[in-house]
Amino acid sequence: MQRNSASFVVLTTGLLLLLFFPLVVTNSLFFPFVLGRSLFFRLLVEFLFLVWFFLFLKKKVSLSGLSSPIFYALSAFLTVVFFADIVSPDRAASFLSSYERMEGFITYLHLFVLFVVAASALASRQLWQRMLLVSVGVSAFVSFAEVLKLFAGGAVVERLDGPFGNAAYFATYLLFHIFFIALLIWRARQEGLLVKRHRPFALLLLLALEIFVLYKTATRGALLALLIGALVTFFIWLIMRRAGKRKFVLVGAVFLIALSLAVGSAIFLKHADPVESRTLSRFQELVQGRISDSPRFMVWRTAWQGVLARPILGWGQESFPLVFERFYNPKLSLQESWFDRAHNSFLDWAVSAGFLGALAFLLLLLSPFFILWRKKEGEYVFSLAERTIFTGLLSAYFINILFVFDTLAGLIPLFLFLSYLSSQSSPEVLGWGLSRGSQRVLRAAVLFLVAAGVVFHVRAAVAGRLLTLSITPPEITPVLGRSAFFNRALSWTPFDKGRVRQEIAEFAVAVSRNQTVEEKEKRALFELGVREVSKEALRHPRVVKNFIFLGDLFRAYSEKDLAIVFLSHAKELSPSRKNIRKALGDIYMEEKKFAEAAQEYGALYELESRFDVSDPAYTFYIDNAMADYLAALILSGQSEKAEELVKSRFDGELWARPEVINAYAAVGEYGKVIALWKKLVEEAPGNSQNFFSLAAAYAKAGFLSEAISVLQDVAKRHPAVKEDAYFYIEAIMTGKKLPI
C-alpha cells in the first residue's frame, strides 16, 4: 500500500480516531455508556471497510495479515459462533444482541472486519508506534480525569469506573495500557524510538498513575492478572537475557517472596478486622467467605449445567438468561434478579457456542504466542521487548477473563493488538486479481451491506433517543402523550423490541400511583404495556420475565385476578424464584385469601431457609419470609402450625414481629398479643411505643387495670410521654375507645 496516498491517510486516520472510543459517552441515548460507543465503533468500522474494500479491488492493500495463525484461528472461532447462533433458541438476540450489551454476532463481525482492515494498515511499524502513543495518551487522559474525580470531586467514590460506567470494564482497558506503557518505556531506554518529550521518566510516572487507578477500581481479577502478567514478563526477560546462576537464584527469590506475600496477605485479611480500603475489603470478603457460596461460583455452576445441557454448539450468544432461568439457583436472589453472563469468558463462550466454541476461543488466545515466539530465517520477527511484554500482556488478559466477560473496552485493544501481530508475521501480499464482473458484483454487495448497516444503526440511535425521552421521570417531564413516544421507539427500533416493551411495563407500573399523572395517561400506558408485553410473551413463552411484568402491570392497576393468573404461570416456569412467591403471597393477602397466601409464603420461607440461618447477611431475609408465613397461617386458622414453627426455630421462645402480632390481633387472640408485646417491652424498655401497644392490647382484652398500670409505668420511665400516658389513662377510666 502506498503510505502517502489519500486512501491510506483516510484509513489510518480512521484507525487513530477509533482509539478515542472510551471518550464516547452519550447521555442523550439509552444506556449512555454502551449504545453511543457501540454505534460509533460500528459505523466507523463500516466506513473503514468501505475504504479498504475499494483499495482491495485496486490491489493497493496488503493482505499479509490474512495468512497468519491468528487469522485462521479467528475465522474458525467466528464460524463456530455463527453456527451456534443459527441454532440458538433466540436467533434475533444471538445475532443482534440487546441495547444493554450491544454485542451478539454483529459486533464480532465488525471486530473481524476491524482486524482485517487494521492488519493491512499496521504492516507499518511506524503506524503501530503512532497508534500506541495515541492509545496511551487517551488512557492517560481518562486516568487523570479519574484521579481528579477521586481527589477533587467532593463525593465519596468507592470504585473508579472511568468513562465505561463499570469498574471491571475500565480495569480491563487499563490492563492493556499498562503493558503498552511498559513497552514504550523499554523502547525509550533501549531503542531510542521515542522523541524527547516521551522520556522514560514521564512514562514511569504515567505507569504509576495507571497502576494506581487500576488499584482504585477494586477489581480483584484485574489486579491478580496484572501481578501474574508482570511476573511472567520478568521471568521471560531474565531467561531471554541468558541469565546466569545468580540471576536464576534471584528469579526464585522473587517468586518465593511474591508467593509468601500473597499467602501472608490472604491469612492476614482472613483474620483481620474489616479494613477501610475498598480494594482490600473486596479481597477480604473473598478470603473470609466460603468460595463455594460466593455469587460468582454459584453463577459458574449454573453456567456449567447449561453447558452440559447443550454441549456441542451451546445456546447461542445472548442466551445465558435462558440457562439462568432453567437452572435457577434461589441463593443468587440476594445479588441480582437477573444474570445475563457467567462472568467468566470461557464459560460464557461454552454456554454460547458449546465446547467447540470454548475450544475455538482458547485457540484464538493461544495463536499469538505461536507468532510471537516463531523464528523466520533463524531470527525472531518481534523484538525482545515485544516478545517479553506481549507474552506478559496475553497472560494477564487470560487471567482477567477468568473473572469477567469482555466488552468493547477490552475487545477493541485486543483486536488491534492481534492485527498488529498478524500483520508482522507474514510477507506483504497484495490483493487478488478479480474479473470485472466479479468486481461489479462485489462492489454492489458491499455498498448494499454498508448502506444497510448505516440505516440499521441510525434507526437504533433514533430509537435509543426516543426511549430515553419516554422513560424520563414525571418529576422532570410531564407524562403527556408518553405512550406515543413509546410507540415511536417501537417503530424505530431495528432490534430488541423486548427491551422497549419492558421499559413500557416498568414505566406504567412506576406512574400507576403518581397523583400528578392524569388517569387517561395512566390507562393509555397500561393498555400499551399489556398489549406489547403480551406480544413478547407469545414470542418467548419460556421467558419468565415477561409474565412477571404482566403480573406487576395488572397488580398495579388493581386487576388482581389477572395478576394472579400471570404470576402463577411465571411460578410454573420458575418455581424457585422467590420474588414470584412473594408477589403472589402479597396479592392473596390483599384479597384476604389467607390459605393461598400461606401456601406461597410457606414456599418462600422454604426457599429462604436454604441459606445459612446463622449468617446475619441471610437472617434478615429468612426472618421476613417467616413473619409473612406466620401471619398468613394465623389468619387462615392455622395458629397451631404457626406456634410449632416458632418453637422449632427458636426452641420454644416467643418471637415478636409486627406481622405476627397484628395477625393475632386480627383474629382476636389478645392473650398472645399481650404476651408478644410484653416480650418486646422486656427486650426494648427504651422504646416507649411498645408500652402503649401493650396497654392497648390489655384494654382490648378487657384487662383495664393492667392497661392503666402499664401506662403509669411508661410515664415514670419516659417523662417525655407522660402527658400522653395520662391522657390514655383518663380515656380508659371514662370508657372511651383508645386511639392506639
C-alpha positions in Angstrom: 0.0 0.0 0.0 1.2 3.5 -0.9 1.7 5.2 2.5 1.2 8.7 1.1 -2.0 8.0 -0.8 -5.2 9.8 0.2 -6.9 6.5 0.8 -4.2 5.3 3.2 -4.3 8.6 5.1 -8.1 8.2 5.5 -7.7 4.6 6.6 -5.0 5.4 9.2 -6.8 8.5 10.4 -9.9 6.4 11.0 -8.0 3.8 12.9 -6.4 6.6 15.1 -9.9 8.1 15.6 -11.2 4.7 16.8 -8.7 4.9 19.7 -10.8 7.7 21.2 -13.7 5.3 21.7 -13.6 5.5 25.6 -14.5 9.2 25.4 -17.8 8.5 23.6 -20.5 8.7 26.3 -23.9 9.6 25.0 -26.2 10.7 27.9 -28.9 11.5 25.4 -29.3 7.9 24.4 -30.5 4.8 26.2 -27.6 3.1 28.1 -25.3 6.1 27.7 -22.1 4.0 28.3 -23.0 1.4 25.8 -25.2 2.4 22.9 -23.4 5.5 21.6 -20.0 4.0 21.9 -21.1 0.8 20.1 -22.7 2.8 17.3 -19.6 4.9 17.0 -17.5 1.8 16.7 -19.7 0.0 14.2 -20.2 3.0 11.9 -16.6 3.9 11.9 -15.6 0.3 11.1 -18.1 0.2 8.3 -16.6 3.3 6.8 -13.1 2.0 7.1 -14.1 -1.3 5.5 -15.6 0.6 2.5 -12.3 2.5 2.0 -10.3 -0.7 2.5 -12.5 -2.6 0.0 -12.0 -0.2 -2.9 -8.3 -0.3 -2.2 -8.5 -4.1 -2.2 -10.2 -4.0 -5.7 -7.3 -1.9 -7.0 -4.8 -4.3 -5.5 -3.4 -1.5 -3.4 -3.9 -3.1 0.0 -1.7 -5.7 1.8 -3.2 -9.0 2.7 -0.2 -10.2 4.7 -2.2 -10.4 7.9 -4.7 -12.8 6.4 -2.3 -15.7 6.2 -1.4 -15.8 9.9 -2.3 -18.4 12.5 -4.3 -15.6 14.3 -6.5 -15.0 11.2 -7.2 -18.7 10.8 -8.0 -19.1 14.5 -10.3 -16.1 14.4 -12.0 -17.3 11.3 -12.6 -20.8 12.9 -13.9 -19.2 16.1 -16.4 -17.0 14.2 -17.5 -19.9 12.1 -18.3 -21.9 15.2 -20.1 -19.0 16.8 -22.1 -18.4 13.6 -23.5 -21.9 13.5 -24.1 -21.8 17.3 -26.2 -18.6 16.7 -28.1 -20.3 13.8 -29.4 -23.0 16.2 -30.0 -20.6 19.1 -33.4 -20.6 20.8 -33.5 -16.8 20.1 -31.6 -16.2 16.8 -32.5 -12.5 16.7 -30.9 -11.8 20.1 -27.9 -14.0 19.2 -27.1 -12.1 16.0 -28.2 -8.6 17.0 -27.9 -8.6 20.8 -29.6 -6.0 23.0 -29.4 -2.4 23.9 -27.9 -3.2 27.2 -25.0 -5.3 25.8 -24.7 -4.3 22.1 -22.7 -7.5 21.3 -24.0 -10.5 19.5 -22.6 -11.9 16.2 -22.9 -8.5 14.6 -20.3 -7.0 16.9 -17.9 -9.8 16.4 -18.4 -9.5 12.7 -17.4 -5.8 13.0 -14.4 -6.8 15.1 -13.4 -9.3 12.4 -13.6 -6.5 9.8 -11.5 -4.2 12.1 -8.9 -7.0 12.3 -8.7 -7.3 8.5 -8.5 -3.5 7.9 -6.0 -2.9 10.7 -3.8 -5.9 9.7 -3.5 -4.3 6.3 -2.6 -0.9 7.7 -0.4 -1.9 10.6 2.1 -3.6 8.4 3.9 -0.3 9.0 5.6 -0.4 12.4 5.7 3.4 12.4 1.9 3.5 12.3 1.7 0.9 15.1 4.0 3.1 17.1 1.8 6.2 16.4 -1.3 4.2 17.4 0.4 3.0 20.5 1.2 6.6 21.5 -2.3 7.9 20.8 -4.0 5.0 22.7 -1.7 5.5 25.7 -2.5 9.2 25.5 -6.2 8.6 25.7 -5.7 6.2 28.6 -3.6 8.8 30.4 -6.4 11.4 29.9 -9.1 9.2 31.3 -6.9 8.0 34.2 -6.0 11.6 35.1 -9.7 12.5 34.9 -10.5 9.7 37.4 -7.8 10.8 39.8 -9.3 14.3 39.7 -12.7 12.8 40.4 -11.2 10.9 43.3 -9.5 13.8 45.0 -11.3 16.9 43.8 -14.9 15.7 43.3 -16.0 16.0 46.9 -18.2 12.9 46.7 -17.1 9.5 48.1 -16.0 7.3 45.2 -15.8 3.6 46.2 -14.6 2.2 42.9 -13.4 4.1 39.9 -15.2 3.2 36.7 -13.9 5.7 34.2 -15.9 6.5 31.1 -17.2 3.0 31.0 -19.6 3.2 33.9 -18.3 -0.2 35.2 -15.1 -0.7 37.2 -14.4 -4.1 35.7 -14.6 -2.8 32.1 -12.3 0.1 33.0 -9.9 -2.2 34.7 -9.6 -4.4 31.5 -8.9 -1.3 29.4 -6.2 -0.1 31.9 -4.7 -3.6 31.9 -3.8 -3.4 28.2 -2.4 0.1 28.5 -0.2 -0.6 31.5 1.6 -3.2 29.4 1.6 -0.8 26.4 3.3 1.9 28.6 5.8 -0.7 29.8 6.7 -1.4 26.1 7.2 2.3 25.4 9.5 2.6 28.5 11.5 -0.3 27.3 11.8 1.1 23.8 12.7 4.6 25.1 15.6 3.2 27.1 16.8 0.5 24.7 15.9 1.6 21.2 15.6 5.3 21.3 12.4 5.3 19.2 10.7 8.0 21.2 11.1 11.7 20.9 12.4 13.8 23.7 9.1 14.6 25.3 8.4 10.9 25.9 11.4 10.1 28.0 11.2 7.1 30.3 10.8 9.2 33.5 7.5 10.7 32.2 6.3 7.3 31.1 7.2 5.8 34.5 5.0 8.4 36.2 2.2 7.5 33.8 2.7 3.8 34.5 2.4 4.5 38.3 -0.7 6.6 37.7 -2.5 3.9 35.7 -1.5 1.2 38.2 -2.9 3.4 41.0 -6.1 3.9 39.1 -6.4 0.2 38.4 -6.0 -0.4 42.1 -8.8 2.1 42.8 -11.1 0.2 40.5 -11.0 -2.5 43.2 -11.3 -5.2 40.5 -9.7 -8.3 42.1 -9.4 -10.3 38.9 -7.6 -7.5 37.0 -5.2 -6.8 39.9 -4.4 -10.5 40.1 -3.9 -10.6 36.3 -1.5 -7.6 36.5 0.6 -9.3 39.1 0.8 -12.6 37.2 1.4 -10.8 33.9 4.2 -8.7 35.5 5.8 -11.9 36.9 5.7 -13.7 33.6 7.3 -10.6 31.9 10.0 -10.5 34.5 10.8 -14.2 34.3 10.9 -14.2 30.5 13.2 -11.2 30.5 15.7 -12.9 32.8 15.6 -16.1 30.8 16.0 -14.4 27.4 18.9 -12.4 28.7 20.6 -15.8 29.2 20.8 -15.1 32.9 23.5 -17.0 34.9 23.1 -19.0 38.1 23.0 -15.9 40.2 20.1 -14.4 38.3 18.1 -17.6 38.4 18.5 -17.6 42.2 17.1 -14.1 42.0 14.2 -15.3 40.0 13.5 -18.0 42.6 13.8 -15.5 45.4 11.4 -13.0 43.7 8.9 -15.8 43.1 9.1 -17.1 46.7 8.7 -13.5 48.0 5.7 -12.9 45.8 4.1 -16.2 46.8 4.8 -15.5 50.5 3.3 -12.0 50.3 0.2 -13.4 48.6 -0.3 -16.2 51.1 0.5 -13.9 54.0 -1.9 -11.3 52.8 -4.7 -13.9 52.4 -4.1 -15.1 56.0 -4.0 -11.6 57.4 -7.2 -10.5 55.6 -9.0 -13.7 56.7 -8.4 -13.0 60.4 -8.2 -9.2 60.4 -10.9 -6.8 61.3 -12.7 -5.1 58.4 -10.5 -2.6 56.6 -11.4 0.8 55.3 -9.8 0.4 51.8 -12.5 -0.6 49.3 -10.0 -2.7 47.3 -8.6 -4.5 50.3 -12.1 -5.0 51.7 -13.1 -6.8 48.5 -10.1 -9.1 48.8 -11.1 -9.6 52.5 -14.6 -10.6 51.5 -13.2 -13.2 49.2 -10.8 -14.8 51.6 -13.2 -14.6 54.6 -16.1 -16.1 52.8 -16.8 -19.6 51.6 -15.7 -19.7 47.9 -18.3 -22.2 47.0 -21.1 -19.9 48.3 -19.9 -16.8 46.6 -22.2 -15.4 43.8 -19.5 -15.8 41.2 -19.1 -19.5 41.8 -22.9 -20.1 42.0 -23.3 -18.5 38.6 -20.4 -20.6 37.3 -22.2 -23.7 38.5 -25.4 -22.6 36.8 -23.5 -21.9 33.6 -21.8 -25.4 33.7 -25.3 -27.0 33.9 -26.2 -25.1 30.8 -23.1 -26.2 29.0 -23.8 -29.9 29.8 -27.4 -29.4 28.6 -26.2 -28.3 25.1 -22.5 -29.3 25.0 -21.6 -29.1 21.2 -22.8 -25.7 19.9 -24.4 -24.3 23.1 -27.3 -22.0 23.3 -26.2 -19.1 21.0 -25.0 -15.7 22.1 -27.1 -13.7 24.5 -28.9 -16.9 25.6 -27.5 -17.1 29.1 -30.8 -15.7 30.6 -32.4 -18.9 29.3 -29.8 -21.0 31.1 -30.1 -18.9 34.2 -33.9 -19.5 34.4 -33.7 -23.2 33.6 -31.1 -23.9 36.2 -32.0 -21.1 38.6 -30.3 -21.0 42.0 -32.5 -19.1 44.5 -29.4 -18.2 46.5 -28.5 -15.8 43.8 -31.5 -13.6 44.5 -29.5 -11.7 47.1 -27.2 -10.4 44.4 -29.2 -9.6 41.2 -32.6 -10.6 40.0 -31.3 -11.5 36.6 -27.9 -12.6 35.3 -27.2 -12.5 31.6 -23.5 -13.5 31.7 -21.5 -16.2 33.6 -18.7 -13.6 34.4 -16.1 -16.0 33.0 -15.3 -15.6 29.3 -14.5 -19.3 28.8 -17.7 -20.4 30.5 -19.7 -17.7 28.6 -18.4 -19.0 25.3 -19.1 -22.6 26.4 -22.7 -21.6 27.1 -22.9 -19.5 23.9 -21.2 -21.9 21.5 -20.6 -25.2 23.4 -17.3 -26.9 23.9 -16.5 -26.3 20.2 -16.8 -22.5 20.8 -14.8 -22.6 24.0 -12.0 -24.6 22.3 -12.0 -22.2 19.3 -11.8 -19.2 21.7 -8.9 -20.8 23.5 -7.1 -21.5 20.3 -7.6 -17.8 19.3 -5.9 -16.7 22.5 -3.1 -19.2 22.1 -2.3 -18.3 18.5 -0.5 -15.0 19.3 2.1 -17.0 21.4 2.9 -19.0 18.3 3.5 -15.9 16.3 5.5 -14.1 19.0 8.0 -16.9 19.5 8.3 -18.2 16.0 11.5 -17.6 14.1 11.8 -16.7 10.4 15.1 -17.5 8.8 16.7 -18.0 12.2 15.5 -14.7 13.6 12.6 -13.6 15.7 10.1 -11.4 14.0 9.4 -9.4 17.1 12.0 -7.6 19.3 12.8 -8.9 22.8 10.8 -6.1 24.3 7.7 -7.0 22.3 8.0 -10.8 22.9 8.5 -10.3 26.6 5.9 -7.7 27.3 3.3 -9.0 24.9 3.6 -12.5 26.5 3.0 -10.9 29.9 0.0 -9.0 28.5 -1.5 -12.1 27.0 -1.0 -14.0 30.3 -2.6 -11.1 32.2 -5.6 -11.0 29.8 -6.0 -14.7 30.1 -6.3 -14.5 33.9 -8.5 -11.4 33.8 -11.2 -13.0 31.6 -11.5 -15.9 34.0 -13.4 -13.4 36.2 -15.2 -11.1 33.8 -16.9 -11.2 30.4 -15.3 -9.0 27.8 -16.8 -5.9 26.2 -15.6 -3.3 23.7 -13.4 -1.8 26.5 -11.1 -4.9 26.1 -12.1 -6.2 22.7 -11.0 -3.2 20.7 -7.5 -3.0 22.2 -7.3 -6.8 21.9 -8.2 -7.0 18.2 -6.0 -4.1 17.2 -3.2 -5.8 19.1 -3.9 -9.1 17.3 -4.0 -7.3 14.0 -0.5 -5.9 14.6 0.9 -9.3 15.5 -0.7 -10.8 12.4 0.5 -8.1 10.0 4.1 -8.6 11.0 4.1 -12.4 10.8 3.8 -12.8 7.0 5.4 -11.2 3.9 3.4 -8.5 2.3 0.9 -9.8 -0.3 -1.3 -7.5 -2.4 -4.9 -8.2 -3.3 -6.1 -11.0 -5.5 -6.9 -10.4 -9.2 -10.7 -10.4 -9.9 -12.6 -10.2 -13.1 -14.5 -7.0 -13.9 -17.8 -8.9 -13.5 -16.8 -10.2 -10.1 -15.7 -6.7 -9.0 -19.0 -5.2 -10.0 -21.0 -7.9 -8.0 -18.7 -7.4 -5.0 -18.9 -3.7 -5.2 -22.7 -3.7 -5.3 -22.9 -6.2 -2.5 -20.5 -4.2 -0.2 -22.3 -0.9 -0.9 -25.6 -2.5 -0.1 -24.3 -4.1 3.1 -22.7 -0.9 4.3 -25.8 1.2 3.4 -28.0 -1.3 5.3 -25.6 -1.2 8.3 -25.8 2.6 8.3 -29.6 2.6 8.2 -29.8 -0.1 10.9 -27.5 1.9 13.3 -29.1 5.2 12.6 -32.5 3.7 13.4 -31.0 2.2 16.6 -29.7 5.7 17.6 -33.1 7.3 17.0 -34.9 4.6 18.9 -32.4 5.0 21.8 -33.1 8.7 22.0 -36.9 8.2 21.9 -36.7 5.6 24.6 -34.7 7.9 26.8 -37.3 10.6 26.4 -40.1 8.0 27.0 -38.8 6.9 30.4 -38.0 10.4 31.7 -39.5 10.6 35.3 -42.7 12.6 35.6 -41.0 14.9 38.1 -38.8 16.1 35.2 -41.1 15.9 32.2 -44.9 15.8 32.4 -46.4 12.5 31.3 -48.4 13.8 28.4 -48.6 11.7 25.3 -45.8 9.5 26.7 -47.4 6.4 25.1 -46.9 8.0 21.7 -43.2 8.3 22.4 -43.0 4.6 23.3 -44.9 3.7 20.1 -42.4 5.7 18.1 -39.5 4.0 19.8 -41.1 0.6 19.0 -41.5 1.6 15.3 -37.9 2.9 15.0 -36.0 0.2 16.8 -34.5 -2.4 14.4 -33.9 -4.9 17.2 -34.5 -5.7 20.8 -38.2 -4.7 20.9 -38.3 -6.8 24.1 -36.3 -4.2 26.0 -38.6 -1.4 24.8 -41.6 -3.4 25.9 -40.0 -4.0 29.3 -39.5 -0.2 29.7 -43.1 0.4 28.8 -44.3 -2.0 31.5 -41.9 -0.7 34.2 -42.8 2.9 33.5 -46.6 2.2 33.5 -46.1 0.5 36.9 -44.0 3.4 38.2 -46.6 6.0 37.4 -49.7 4.0 38.5 -49.8 5.6 41.9 -48.5 9.0 40.9 -51.2 11.6 41.7 -49.7 14.1 39.2 -50.4 11.9 36.2 -53.8 12.0 34.6 -55.8 8.8 34.7 -56.2 8.9 30.9 -52.4 8.9 30.5 -52.0 6.0 33.0 -54.7 4.0 31.3 -53.0 4.5 27.9 -49.7 3.4 29.3 -51.3 0.4 31.0 -53.0 -0.8 27.8 -49.9 -0.2 25.7 -47.8 -2.2 28.3 -50.3 -5.1 28.4 -50.5 -5.3 24.6 -46.8 -5.1 23.9 -45.6 -7.4 26.8 -48.2 -9.9 25.7 -46.7 -9.9 22.3 -43.3 -10.5 23.8 -44.7 -13.3 26.0 -46.2 -15.0 22.9 -42.9 -14.7 21.1 -40.9 -16.0 24.0 -43.3 -18.3 26.0 -40.4 -19.7 28.2 -39.1 -16.3 29.4 -40.3 -15.8 32.9 -39.6 -12.1 33.0 -42.4 -11.3 30.6 -45.1 -13.0 32.8 -43.7 -11.2 35.9 -44.1 -7.9 34.0 -47.6 -8.7 33.1 -48.4 -9.7 36.7 -46.9 -6.5 38.0 -48.9 -4.4 35.5 -52.2 -5.9 36.4 -51.5 -5.7 40.1 -50.5 -2.0 39.8 -53.8 -1.2 38.1 -55.9 -3.3 40.6 -56.7 -6.2 38.3 -55.6 -8.7 40.9 -57.3 -11.8 39.3 -55.3 -11.4 36.1 -52.2 -10.6 38.1 -52.6 -13.9 39.9 -53.0 -15.7 36.5 -49.8 -14.4 35.0 -47.7 -14.7 38.2 -48.9 -18.2 38.7 -47.8 -19.1 35.2 -44.4 -17.5 35.9 -44.2 -19.6 39.1 -44.8 -22.8 36.9 -41.9 -21.7 34.7 -39.6 -20.9 37.6 -40.8 -22.5 40.9 -37.7 -21.4 42.8 -38.0 -17.7 42.1 -38.6 -16.0 45.5 -39.9 -12.7 44.1 -42.7 -14.5 42.3 -43.8 -16.3 45.5 -43.6 -13.0 47.5 -45.7 -11.1 44.9 -48.4 -13.9 44.9 -48.5 -14.1 48.6 -48.9 -10.3 48.9 -51.8 -10.3 46.4 -53.5 -13.1 48.2 -53.2 -11.2 51.5 -54.6 -8.1 49.9 -57.5 -10.2 48.6 -57.9 -11.9 52.0 -57.2 -15.3 50.6 -55.2 -16.3 53.6 -54.9 -20.0 52.9 -53.4 -19.4 49.4 -51.1 -16.7 50.9 -49.9 -19.2 53.5 -49.1 -21.7 50.7 -47.0 -19.1 48.8 -45.3 -17.7 51.9 -44.5 -21.2 53.0 -42.8 -22.0 49.8 -40.9 -18.7 50.1 -39.8 -19.5 53.6 -38.6 -22.9 52.5 -36.5 -21.3 49.7 -35.0 -18.7 52.1 -34.2 -21.4 54.6 -31.7 -22.9 52.2 -29.4 -20.1 53.4 -27.2 -20.4 56.5 -29.6 -19.3 59.3 -26.7 -18.3 61.5 -25.3 -15.8 58.9 -26.5 -12.3 59.7 -26.5 -11.4 56.0 -29.2 -14.0 55.4 -31.1 -13.8 58.7 -32.9 -10.6 57.6 -34.5 -12.4 54.5 -35.3 -15.6 56.4 -37.0 -13.6 59.2 -39.1 -11.6 56.8 -40.3 -14.7 55.0 -41.1 -16.4 58.3 -43.0 -13.4 59.6 -45.2 -13.3 56.4 -45.7 -17.1 56.6 -46.7 -17.0 60.3 -49.2 -14.1 59.7 -50.8 -16.0 56.9 -51.0 -19.2 58.9 -52.7 -17.4 61.8 -55.2 -15.5 59.6 -56.1 -18.8 57.8 -56.9 -20.5 61.1 -53.6 -22.5 61.4 -52.3 -20.9 64.6 -51.1 -24.3 66.0 -48.9 -24.8 62.9 -47.5 -21.3 63.4 -46.7 -21.9 67.0 -44.9 -25.2 66.1 -42.8 -23.4 63.5 -41.8 -20.8 66.1 -40.9 -23.4 68.6 -38.9 -25.5 66.2 -36.7 -22.5 65.2 -36.5 -20.6 68.5 -36.6 -23.5 71.0 -39.9 -22.6 72.3 -39.3 -18.9 72.8 -41.7 -16.3 71.8 -41.0 -14.4 68.5 -42.4 -10.9 68.4 -42.8 -9.5 65.0 -45.3 -6.8 64.0 -46.8 -9.0 61.2 -47.4 -11.8 63.8 -48.8 -9.5 66.5 -51.2 -7.9 64.0 -52.4 -11.2 62.8 -53.1 -12.4 66.3 -55.0 -9.2 67.0 -57.0 -9.6 63.8 -58.3 -13.0 64.9 -58.9 -11.8 68.4 -56.2 -13.8 70.2 -55.3 -11.0 72.6 -53.7 -13.3 75.1 -50.9 -14.0 72.6 -50.8 -10.3 71.5 -50.2 -9.4 75.2 -47.5 -12.0 75.6 -45.7 -10.8 72.5 -45.9 -7.1 73.5 -44.6 -7.9 77.0 -41.6 -9.6 75.4 -40.9 -6.6 73.3 -41.2 -4.3 76.4 -38.7 -6.5 78.2 -36.3 -6.6 75.2 -36.5 -2.9 74.4 -37.6 -0.9 77.5 -36.2 2.2 75.9 -39.0 2.2 73.2 -42.0 3.9 74.8 -44.3 2.9 71.9 -44.0 -0.8 73.0 -45.6 0.2 76.3 -48.5 2.0 74.6 -49.1 -1.0 72.4 -49.1 -3.4 75.4 -51.6 -1.1 77.2 -53.8 -1.1 74.1 -53.7 -4.9 74.0 -54.7 -5.2 77.7 -57.5 -2.7 77.2 -58.9 -4.5 74.1 -58.7 -7.8 76.1 -60.7 -6.2 78.9 -57.8 -6.0 81.4 -58.2 -2.3 82.2 -56.3 -2.2 85.4 -53.3 -3.9 83.8 -53.5 -1.3 80.9 -53.5 1.6 83.4 -50.6 0.0 85.3 -48.5 -0.2 82.1 -49.3 3.4 81.2 -48.3 4.6 84.7 -45.0 2.6 84.3 -44.2 4.3 80.9 -45.0 7.7 82.4 -42.3 7.1 85.1 -39.8 5.6 82.7 -40.2 8.1 79.9 -41.2 11.6 81.2 -41.4 12.9 77.7 -44.5 10.9 77.0 -46.1 11.4 80.5 -48.8 13.7 79.2 -49.8 11.1 76.5 -49.8 8.3 79.1 -52.2 10.1 81.4 -54.4 11.1 78.5 -54.9 7.4 77.7 -55.4 6.6 81.4 -58.3 9.1 81.5 -59.7 7.6 78.3 -59.7 4.1 79.9 -61.3 5.3 83.1 -64.1 7.2 81.3 -64.8 4.3 78.9 -63.5 6.0 75.8 -62.0 4.0 72.9 -58.2 4.1 72.9 -56.8 5.7 69.7 -53.7 3.4 69.9 
